Amino acid sequence: YRPAPLSEKAPPDTFVVQISVLYTVPVIYSIVSGDGQEYFIISSSTGIVKTRQNLKPEDFPVVFNVRATDSSTASIFSEVSVNVEVIDENDFPPVFPSSLLEQSLEENLPATQIVQLQAQDNDTGRNGLLTYGILSADARKFRIDATTGILYSTAPFDYEEEPTEYQVVIYAEDDGIPEKKRGYCTVVIKIID
């Protein structure tokens, strides 16, 4: 049996799977091995498996064996394995060390690196895998490397003819399941004469 993966947030008494046998007389179901942490409980009469306690994703997958025993003859039985996986939920959004950064940039420079932004995400796996983007800014003036978080200017600035301050709102987005989460940082760029 490979039941649908469980959420790490599944509470005790969550339905996992129902084990069934083709047999003419009643059987007694029991978990015989593989569930060392005692995460699961089975109804001896219905074969319904449920969670017994809160789940720790790091302990999974768990493969345990269920035995169906003839109710009148204990020496007649059959066993089957159950493979249970747990989905590590996307618990945390990305967080930047500071939500506001100020950077200075000289006018008349060609396209150049301004600053590298680095967010942290306390999730593991793809839930902690970050990509960076620009939420709002003058699109003709700035770009960000989605992987490294490095913010670049894309053209020179003119102190006399253009604004002397720009606000660029950066986001870091994780690749979370079931939903992606974002964190934000505003970079204020002051153009120097």
C-alpha positions as CSV (number, residue, x, y, z in Angstrom):
1,Y,0.0,0.0,0.0
2,R,1.1,3.5,-0.9
3,P,-1.4,5.9,0.6
4,A,-1.6,9.6,-0.2
5,P,1.2,11.5,1.5
6,L,0.2,13.1,4.8
7,S,0.8,16.7,5.7
8,E,3.3,17.2,8.5
9,K,0.5,19.1,10.2
10,A,-1.9,16.1,10.2
11,P,-3.3,15.8,13.8
12,P,-3.5,12.5,15.7
13,D,-6.5,10.4,14.5
14,T,-6.0,11.3,10.8
15,F,-7.1,8.6,8.4
16,V,-4.2,7.0,6.5
17,V,-5.4,3.9,4.6
18,Q,-7.8,1.0,4.9
19,I,-6.3,-2.5,4.6
20,S,-8.6,-5.2,3.3
21,V,-8.3,-8.9,2.5
22,L,-10.2,-11.3,0.3
23,Y,-11.1,-14.0,2.9
24,T,-14.2,-15.8,3.9
25,V,-13.9,-15.6,7.7
26,P,-13.2,-12.6,9.9
27,V,-9.6,-11.5,10.4
28,I,-7.8,-9.6,13.0
29,Y,-5.6,-6.8,11.7
30,S,-2.4,-5.7,13.5
31,I,0.8,-3.7,12.9
32,V,3.6,-6.1,13.3
33,S,6.8,-4.3,12.4
34,G,8.4,-1.1,11.0
35,D,6.5,1.5,13.1
36,G,9.1,1.9,15.8
37,Q,8.0,5.4,16.6
38,E,4.4,4.3,17.0
39,Y,3.0,6.9,14.6
40,F,0.1,4.6,13.5
41,I,-2.7,2.6,15.0
42,I,-4.9,0.1,13.2
43,S,-8.4,-1.0,14.0
44,S,-8.2,-4.8,14.5
45,S,-11.7,-5.3,13.0
46,T,-11.9,-2.8,10.1
47,G,-8.2,-2.5,9.0
48,I,-8.4,1.3,9.1
49,V,-5.0,2.8,9.8
50,K,-4.9,6.3,11.5
51,T,-2.2,8.5,12.9
52,R,-1.6,8.1,16.7
53,Q,0.5,11.3,17.2
54,N,1.9,14.3,15.5
55,L,4.3,13.5,12.6
56,K,8.0,14.5,12.3
57,P,8.9,14.8,8.6
58,E,12.5,13.8,9.3
59,D,11.3,10.3,10.4
60,F,9.6,9.6,7.1
61,P,9.1,7.8,4.8
62,V,7.9,5.0,7.2
63,V,7.3,1.5,5.9
64,F,5.5,-0.8,8.3
65,N,3.9,-4.2,8.0
66,V,0.3,-5.1,8.7
67,R,-0.8,-8.7,9.4
68,A,-4.2,-10.1,8.8
69,T,-4.7,-13.2,11.0
70,D,-7.5,-15.7,10.7
71,S,-9.7,-14.9,13.8
72,S,-10.0,-18.6,14.8
73,T,-6.5,-19.9,13.7
74,A,-3.5,-17.8,14.6
75,S,-1.2,-19.7,12.4
76,I,-3.1,-18.6,9.3
77,F,-2.1,-15.0,8.4
78,S,-0.9,-12.8,5.6
79,E,1.2,-9.6,5.7
80,V,1.4,-6.5,3.6
81,S,3.7,-3.5,3.7
82,V,2.4,0.1,4.0
83,N,4.7,3.0,2.8
84,V,3.7,6.3,4.3
85,E,5.3,9.6,3.2
86,V,4.9,13.0,4.8
87,I,4.9,16.3,3.0
88,D,7.2,18.9,4.6
89,E,4.9,22.0,4.6
90,N,6.2,25.4,3.6
91,D,6.3,26.9,7.2
92,F,8.4,30.0,6.7
93,P,8.5,32.9,4.3
94,P,11.9,34.2,3.1
95,V,13.2,37.0,5.3
96,F,15.8,39.7,4.4
97,P,18.2,40.8,7.2
98,S,16.8,44.3,6.8
99,S,13.6,45.5,5.1
100,L,15.3,48.8,4.0
101,L,18.7,49.3,2.4
102,E,20.3,52.5,1.2
103,Q,22.9,52.5,-1.6
104,S,24.7,55.3,-3.3
105,L,25.5,55.2,-7.0
106,E,27.6,57.7,-9.0
107,E,26.0,59.3,-12.0
108,N,27.2,58.5,-15.6
109,L,28.4,55.0,-14.7
110,P,27.7,52.2,-17.3
111,A,25.5,49.3,-16.2
112,T,26.9,48.1,-12.9
113,Q,26.4,45.9,-9.8
114,I,24.7,47.9,-7.0
115,V,24.2,45.4,-4.2
116,Q,23.7,41.7,-3.5
117,L,20.6,40.9,-1.5
118,Q,20.4,37.7,0.5
119,A,17.2,36.4,2.2
120,Q,17.1,33.5,4.6
121,D,14.3,30.8,4.6
122,N,14.2,28.4,7.5
123,D,12.5,25.7,5.4
124,T,14.4,22.8,3.9
125,G,14.4,21.4,0.4
126,R,12.4,23.2,-2.3
127,N,10.5,25.1,0.4
128,G,13.7,26.9,1.2
129,L,14.9,27.4,-2.5
130,L,14.8,31.1,-3.2
131,T,14.5,33.2,-6.4
132,Y,14.7,36.9,-6.5
133,G,12.7,39.5,-8.5
134,I,11.8,43.1,-8.7
135,L,8.3,43.9,-7.6
136,S,8.4,47.6,-8.5
137,A,11.0,49.9,-9.9
138,D,11.9,51.8,-13.1
139,A,12.2,48.7,-15.3
140,R,14.5,50.5,-17.8
141,K,17.0,51.3,-15.0
142,F,17.3,48.1,-12.9
143,R,17.4,44.3,-13.1
144,I,18.1,41.5,-10.6
145,D,19.7,38.1,-11.0
146,A,17.0,35.7,-10.0
147,T,19.5,33.2,-8.6
148,T,22.2,35.3,-6.9
149,G,20.0,38.3,-5.8
150,I,22.5,40.8,-7.3
151,L,20.8,44.1,-8.2
152,Y,22.3,45.8,-11.3
153,S,21.7,49.2,-12.9
154,T,21.1,48.7,-16.7
155,A,21.9,52.3,-17.8
156,P,23.8,55.4,-16.7
157,F,22.1,57.9,-14.4
158,D,22.2,61.7,-15.0
159,Y,22.2,63.6,-11.7
160,E,21.1,66.9,-13.3
161,E,18.4,65.6,-15.7
162,E,16.8,62.7,-13.8
163,P,15.5,61.8,-10.3
164,T,18.3,61.6,-7.7
165,E,16.6,58.9,-5.7
166,Y,15.0,55.6,-6.8
167,Q,13.1,53.0,-4.8
168,V,13.4,49.4,-5.9
169,V,11.2,46.8,-4.1
170,I,12.8,43.4,-4.2
171,Y,11.2,40.1,-3.4
172,A,12.6,36.7,-2.5
173,E,10.2,33.9,-3.3
174,D,10.5,30.2,-2.2
175,D,9.5,27.2,-4.2
176,G,7.2,26.1,-1.5
177,I,4.5,23.4,-1.5
178,P,1.5,23.9,-1.4
179,E,2.0,27.6,-1.9
180,K,5.0,29.9,-2.5
181,K,5.9,32.5,0.1
182,R,7.6,35.9,-0.4
183,G,9.7,38.3,1.7
184,Y,10.4,41.9,0.6
185,C,13.1,44.5,0.8
186,T,13.2,48.1,-0.4
187,V,16.4,49.4,-1.8
188,V,16.7,53.2,-1.9
189,I,19.4,54.2,-4.4
190,K,20.7,57.7,-4.2
191,I,22.5,59.1,-7.3
192,I,25.6,61.1,-6.5
193,D,26.7,64.2,-8.4
